[in-house]
Amino acid sequence: MTLTVRIISPDKTIWDASAEEVILPSTTGQLGVLSGHAPILTALDTGVMRVRTDKNQKGWTSIALMGGFAEVEEDEVTILVNSAERGDSIDLEEARSALNDAETLLSRVSEGDRQAQLQAKKSFKRARARFQAATIV
């Protein structure tokens, strides 16, 4: 049996296909989903989702998720996200540069400026997710 996986952002559907296995970046850690999984609703963190579409396929598809929610029910995984990007559509050098810039910004933010720290951490997590999605094969 397979899962039906849908990733929906406010402006488009990023993924709508069958899969054998899904690994989600939940706010409490990585969450693996296989066919027959118990119903669950979970918050998603900014991170990389991995999808295996074929039992015999060794490779995975990586998708950078920018926070949201996932619902698993009756072998259907519905993921609502703020935004998402497939790893195979991300320019690796641009993602590497953005990650380096985000690291630099994070290291330069004043410890006393709470708002700037939160923004820098958010930018870093987004850049790291995009870079990881682009490099995971």
C-alpha positions in Angstrom: 0.0 0.0 0.0 1.1 3.6 -0.6 0.5 7.0 0.9 -1.1 9.9 -1.0 1.0 12.9 -0.2 0.0 16.5 -0.9 2.0 19.6 0.0 0.0 22.8 -0.4 1.2 26.4 0.0 -1.0 29.5 -0.1 -0.2 30.0 -3.8 0.2 26.5 -5.3 0.4 22.8 -4.8 4.1 21.8 -4.5 3.6 18.0 -4.4 0.6 15.7 -5.2 1.7 12.1 -5.7 1.9 8.6 -4.1 4.8 7.7 -1.9 6.0 4.7 0.1 7.5 6.7 2.9 7.6 10.3 4.2 9.9 11.9 6.8 8.6 15.2 8.2 10.5 17.9 10.2 8.0 18.2 13.0 8.5 20.7 15.8 9.4 17.8 18.2 11.8 16.0 15.8 11.8 13.9 12.7 8.5 12.0 12.1 8.4 9.0 9.8 5.2 8.0 8.1 4.5 4.7 6.4 1.2 3.2 5.1 -1.1 2.3 8.0 0.2 5.1 10.2 -2.1 6.2 13.1 -4.0 9.4 12.5 -2.0 12.4 13.7 -1.9 16.2 13.4 1.5 17.9 13.9 3.1 21.2 13.6 6.1 21.4 11.2 9.3 23.2 11.7 11.4 24.8 9.0 13.4 21.9 7.7 13.7 19.2 5.1 11.0 16.7 4.2 12.0 13.5 2.5 9.8 11.4 0.2 10.5 7.9 -1.1 8.2 7.3 -4.0 9.1 3.6 -4.8 9.9 0.6 -2.6 12.9 -0.3 -4.8 14.1 3.3 -5.2 17.2 4.0 -3.2 17.0 7.8 -3.7 14.7 10.2 -2.0 13.1 13.5 -3.0 14.0 16.3 -0.7 11.7 19.3 -0.1 12.5 22.3 2.0 9.5 23.2 4.1 9.1 26.6 5.8 6.9 25.6 8.7 3.3 24.6 8.7 1.1 21.6 9.7 0.8 18.0 8.6 -2.2 15.7 9.0 -2.0 11.9 8.5 -5.2 10.0 8.2 -6.2 6.9 6.3 -2.9 6.7 4.3 -3.3 10.4 3.2 -0.6 12.9 4.3 -1.8 16.5 3.8 0.8 19.2 4.4 -0.1 22.8 4.7 3.0 25.1 4.6 3.9 28.8 4.4 6.2 27.9 1.5 8.1 25.0 0.2 10.7 24.2 -2.5 11.8 21.0 -4.1 15.5 20.3 -3.6 16.0 19.5 -7.2 14.8 23.0 -8.2 17.2 24.9 -5.8 20.4 26.4 -7.2 23.1 24.8 -5.0 25.5 27.7 -5.2 22.8 30.3 -4.5 21.7 28.2 -1.5 25.3 27.9 -0.2 25.8 31.7 -0.6 22.5 32.4 1.2 23.5 30.1 4.0 26.9 31.7 4.4 25.2 35.2 4.5 22.7 34.0 7.1 25.5 32.6 9.3 27.4 35.8 9.1 24.3 37.9 9.9 23.5 35.6 12.9 27.0 35.9 14.3 26.9 39.7 14.0 23.6 40.3 15.7 23.8 42.0 19.1 22.8 39.7 22.0 20.6 42.5 23.4 18.6 42.9 20.2 16.0 40.2 20.7 14.0 41.0 17.6 17.0 41.0 15.3 18.2 37.7 16.8 14.8 36.1 16.1 14.9 37.3 12.5 18.5 36.2 12.0 17.7 32.7 13.4 14.6 32.4 11.2 16.7 33.5 8.1 19.4 31.0 9.1 16.9 28.1 9.4 15.3 28.9 6.1 18.7 29.1 4.3 19.9 25.9 6.0 16.7 24.0 5.0 17.1 25.1 1.4 20.8 24.2 1.3 20.2 20.8 2.9 17.3 20.0 0.5 19.6 20.9 -2.5 22.4 18.7 -1.3 20.5 15.6 0.0 20.3 13.0 -2.8 
